[in-house]
Amino acid sequence: MPEENAPAAHAPAPTKSWPRSTGGRAVGGCCAAIVVVCVLLLHLAWGSKDFPRVAPEDMADRAFQRSQEAYGVLGFTRTVEAGVEDLGVSTENTLGSGFCYSGGLLSLDETVDGAYRMSHRWALDDVPASQAVPGLRRLHQHLEDDGWEITSYRDGEKDNWDLFVQRDDGDERMSFTWFPDREYFMGGASGPCAYDPAWEDGEAGPSGDGLWPPAFGPAQRG
């Protein structure tokens, strides 16, 4: 006979099991989420390269047209031939091209092969205050009404006269500065980055470098 004080035997605790199909779905969903997160992190780290494919001549014309429109709003009527004789002193009408960068956290200084950004620069000498001051004020209002973001505007503060604007998160920019001491007015416009469809591996320098603008003046209104 068993002893009266002997401890009672304990049955093993039941174990809980999940259906295999549920576990498989959970693991699969977790893996998919990890993959998505990794892709997003890589995208942020290395930057986006989704630039449109546009010929440099077309992007140069885009920047040139921006300058022409602003030139007309400022009220200037002189025609400036292409080129510059004495930088910062004489009239100017030039095109420029620069590199584009991937913009990722791990590659802030890495250029994107085949990508470029076109810009147009212009300048006038002998611009008196009677032209420059009302012109800048008029252009400031015009660009603000047209949806441009005004990033800086100085209307004579400490004798400084300039206007800087951008749109599309800075993809397009324009700048205007008047120097009252030498009556010199400078302006410029730069467009967004684009891929050159004709670019080939191994080419040096940004696409569009060396393009020449037409004569510059107020935009023709139809």
SESE-333278 format. One record per residue (C-alpha): z, x, y. Coordinates in pm, whole numbers, plus 50000, padded with zeros to 5 digits. Example, Ala and Ser with C-alpha at 12.3 -4.5 7.8 and 13.67 -1.06 7.14 Angstrom:
<sites>
<w:50780 u:51230 v:49550>
<w:50714 u:51367 v:49894>
</sites>
This chain:
<sites>
<w:50000 u:50000 v:50000>
<w:49938 u:50129 v:50348>
<w:50229 u:50227 v:50561>
<w:50337 u:49962 v:50813>
<w:50334 u:50206 v:51108>
<w:49998 u:50370 v:51029>
<w:49758 u:50348 v:51330>
<w:49478 u:50100 v:51298>
<w:49132 u:50245 v:51249>
<w:48910 u:50218 v:51562>
<w:48550 u:50116 v:51530>
<w:48306 u:50341 v:51718>
<w:48215 u:50212 v:52063>
<w:47872 u:50054 v:52072>
<w:47602 u:50258 v:52249>
<w:47366 u:50104 v:52499>
<w:46999 u:50183 v:52468>
<w:46710 u:50098 v:52699>
<w:46375 u:49981 v:52572>
<w:46132 u:50270 v:52550>
<w:45875 u:50093 v:52763>
<w:46118 u:50053 v:53055>
<w:46218 u:50418 v:53042>
<w:45854 u:50528 v:53034>
<w:45773 u:50320 v:53339>
<w:46072 u:50462 v:53528>
<w:45976 u:50821 v:53449>
<w:45611 u:50756 v:53535>
<w:45701 u:50594 v:53866>
<w:45929 u:50884 v:53954>
<w:45653 u:51138 v:53881>
<w:45403 u:50944 v:54090>
<w:45646 u:50934 v:54383>
<w:45700 u:51310 v:54356>
<w:45325 u:51372 v:54360>
<w:45283 u:51157 v:54673>
<w:45565 u:51340 v:54850>
<w:45418 u:51679 v:54757>
<w:45076 u:51580 v:54890>
<w:45227 u:51465 v:55218>
<w:45427 u:51785 v:55254>
<w:45120 u:51999 v:55189>
<w:44923 u:51794 v:55439>
<w:45189 u:51855 v:55705>
<w:45225 u:52221 v:55611>
<w:44858 u:52314 v:55621>
<w:44740 u:52065 v:55881>
<w:44454 u:51819 v:55899>
<w:44091 u:51929 v:55918>
<w:43930 u:51588 v:55954>
<w:43704 u:51678 v:56245>
<w:43374 u:51492 v:56296>
<w:43048 u:51675 v:56227>
<w:42872 u:51700 v:56564>
<w:42627 u:51956 v:56700>
<w:42766 u:52182 v:56977>
<w:42491 u:52067 v:57215>
<w:42615 u:51708 v:57187>
<w:42979 u:51802 v:57245>
<w:42879 u:52020 v:57540>
<w:42695 u:51725 v:57692>
<w:43005 u:51508 v:57640>
<w:43226 u:51750 v:57835>
<w:42955 u:51790 v:58101>
<w:42933 u:51414 v:58150>
<w:43312 u:51389 v:58193>
<w:43290 u:51646 v:58472>
<w:42998 u:51470 v:58635>
<w:43178 u:51136 v:58644>
<w:43489 u:51292 v:58802>
<w:43272 u:51486 v:59049>
<w:43118 u:51164 v:59172>
<w:43457 u:50992 v:59211>
<w:43580 u:51289 v:59414>
<w:43291 u:51221 v:59650>
<w:43112 u:51556 v:59621>
<w:42735 u:51550 v:59654>
<w:42632 u:51917 v:59635>
<w:42424 u:52036 v:59340>
<w:42545 u:52351 v:59164>
<w:42310 u:52561 v:58955>
<w:42424 u:52695 v:58618>
<w:42634 u:53011 v:58613>
<w:42893 u:53179 v:58835>
<w:42838 u:53472 v:59070>
<w:43195 u:53560 v:59169>
<w:43466 u:53397 v:58955>
<w:43726 u:53221 v:59165>
<w:43526 u:53264 v:59483>
<w:43172 u:53130 v:59445>
<w:43048 u:52803 v:59301>
<w:43062 u:52770 v:58922>
<w:42892 u:52562 v:58655>
<w:42955 u:52699 v:58305>
<w:43009 u:52592 v:57946>
<w:43260 u:52746 v:57708>
<w:43348 u:52720 v:57339>
<w:43678 u:52787 v:57168>
<w:43820 u:52795 v:56817>
<w:44005 u:52505 v:56658>
<w:44324 u:52550 v:56459>
<w:44452 u:52371 v:56151>
<w:44780 u:52285 v:56322>
<w:44996 u:52284 v:56007>
<w:45353 u:52410 v:56000>
<w:45248 u:52706 v:55785>
<w:44927 u:52790 v:55967>
<w:44971 u:52742 v:56340>
<w:44741 u:53035 v:56416>
<w:44481 u:52975 v:56143>
<w:44135 u:52891 v:56273>
<w:43924 u:52633 v:56093>
<w:43591 u:52772 v:55974>
<w:43299 u:52598 v:56144>
<w:43517 u:52403 v:56388>
<w:43488 u:52445 v:56766>
<w:43586 u:52283 v:57097>
<w:43345 u:52269 v:57393>
<w:43449 u:52277 v:57758>
<w:43280 u:52261 v:58098>
<w:43403 u:52435 v:58415>
<w:43287 u:52384 v:58770>
<w:43395 u:52495 v:59118>
<w:43301 u:52448 v:59482>
<w:43368 u:52670 v:59782>
<w:43408 u:52551 v:60142>
<w:43587 u:52225 v:60054>
<w:43798 u:52111 v:60354>
<w:44113 u:51899 v:60332>
<w:43922 u:51598 v:60465>
<w:43725 u:51598 v:60138>
<w:43973 u:51735 v:59885>
<w:44284 u:51531 v:59964>
<w:44138 u:51177 v:59962>
<w:43913 u:51277 v:59672>
<w:44203 u:51383 v:59451>
<w:44399 u:51068 v:59535>
<w:44098 u:50853 v:59455>
<w:44036 u:51036 v:59127>
<w:44403 u:51007 v:59025>
<w:44390 u:50630 v:59062>
<w:44052 u:50605 v:58892>
<w:44157 u:50802 v:58583>
<w:44487 u:50617 v:58554>
<w:44305 u:50283 v:58568>
<w:44060 u:50413 v:58306>
<w:44338 u:50479 v:58052>
<w:44387 u:50853 v:58094>
<w:44741 u:50986 v:58063>
<w:44848 u:51169 v:58378>
<w:45033 u:51479 v:58257>
<w:45077 u:51636 v:58602>
<w:44992 u:51534 v:58958>
<w:45093 u:51719 v:59274>
<w:44990 u:51553 v:59597>
<w:45068 u:51833 v:59840>
<w:45416 u:51925 v:59712>
<w:45480 u:52273 v:59853>
<w:45112 u:52276 v:59947>
<w:45001 u:52232 v:59584>
<w:44717 u:51996 v:59505>
<w:44625 u:51942 v:59139>
<w:44572 u:51680 v:58872>
<w:44591 u:51718 v:58493>
<w:44505 u:51438 v:58250>
<w:44452 u:51385 v:57878>
<w:44366 u:51115 v:57626>
<w:44369 u:51066 v:57248>
<w:44688 u:51274 v:57209>
<w:44537 u:51561 v:57401>
<w:44205 u:51580 v:57216>
<w:44033 u:51543 v:57553>
<w:44163 u:51700 v:57873>
<w:44058 u:51737 v:58235>
<w:44205 u:51942 v:58518>
<w:44144 u:51962 v:58893>
<w:44294 u:52201 v:59149>
<w:44234 u:52252 v:59521>
<w:44344 u:52570 v:59699>
<w:44393 u:52484 v:60068>
<w:44430 u:52845 v:60181>
<w:44074 u:52928 v:60077>
<w:43930 u:52575 v:60057>
<w:43832 u:52622 v:59694>
<w:43811 u:52334 v:59445>
<w:43805 u:52381 v:59066>
<w:43755 u:52127 v:58788>
<w:43706 u:52124 v:58414>
<w:43682 u:51907 v:58105>
<w:43731 u:51988 v:57736>
<w:43638 u:51772 v:57440>
<w:43785 u:51724 v:57093>
<w:43732 u:51958 v:56800>
<w:43427 u:51909 v:56580>
<w:43249 u:52076 v:56288>
<w:42914 u:52238 v:56352>
<w:42675 u:52093 v:56089>
<w:42465 u:52411 v:56106>
<w:42755 u:52654 v:56066>
<w:42729 u:52906 v:55781>
<w:42996 u:53118 v:55615>
<w:43043 u:53455 v:55776>
<w:42937 u:53359 v:56126>
<w:43145 u:53520 v:56401>
<w:43266 u:53346 v:56713>
<w:43302 u:52972 v:56777>
<w:42993 u:52754 v:56753>
<w:42836 u:52667 v:57087>
<w:42927 u:52998 v:57246>
<w:42649 u:53094 v:57486>
<w:42517 u:52745 v:57564>
<w:42389 u:52702 v:57919>
<w:42447 u:52382 v:58125>
<w:42190 u:52205 v:58343>
<w:42231 u:52185 v:58718>
<w:42558 u:52011 v:58806>
<w:42608 u:51731 v:59058>
<w:42719 u:51370 v:59082>
<w:42630 u:51154 v:58783>
<w:42323 u:50938 v:58826>
<w:42415 u:50571 v:58836>
<w:42174 u:50325 v:58686>
</sites>
